[in-house]
Amino acid sequence: MPHILVSAGVTVVSADASALATSQPCGGGALIAGHLSNTTAIYLGGSNSQALCLPSGQVIMLPVSNLKEVYAKTSAGSATVTWLALAGER
């Protein structure tokens, strides 16, 4: 069965790690993308470590239940992250 879109959003991140959203349920996971205009990579992870590199234009599906669990940062400057929060299957 297909996933259902719950919400879509844009978050601008900097060298200081921050959650992608304060609270955005996504029981079906989340699609996260580095915006095409970014000149620096985004690093994703939890609150203590962000080691997964997401270059400009790349997309990843993460099996999280809430976007507040996903933290993002850049190595320098700022970058735009776009995301889709998905509900579970119908």
C-alpha positions, 0 to 999 in steps of 0.5 A: 500500500502507498504511504500517505503524505502528512506534511512537507517543509523546508528547514534552513540549517547551519553549523550548529545542529538542530532538529528538522522540526519541533514536532512532526509525526511521520509514522511512515518515515520521512524523505529528506533532501538537500536542496539543489541550490546548496553549496555545502553538504548537510550532515544528518543524525541524532542529537549527539552526532550527525555523520551521514553526509547528504550532498546537494540534490540527494534524497534519503528515506529515514524510518523515523516516527517524528522529524524532531528525532532527525538533526541536521547541520552543515560544516560551514555556512547554511543550507536548505533541507526539504522534507516530506513526513509520511504517515503509515500505510493505509 
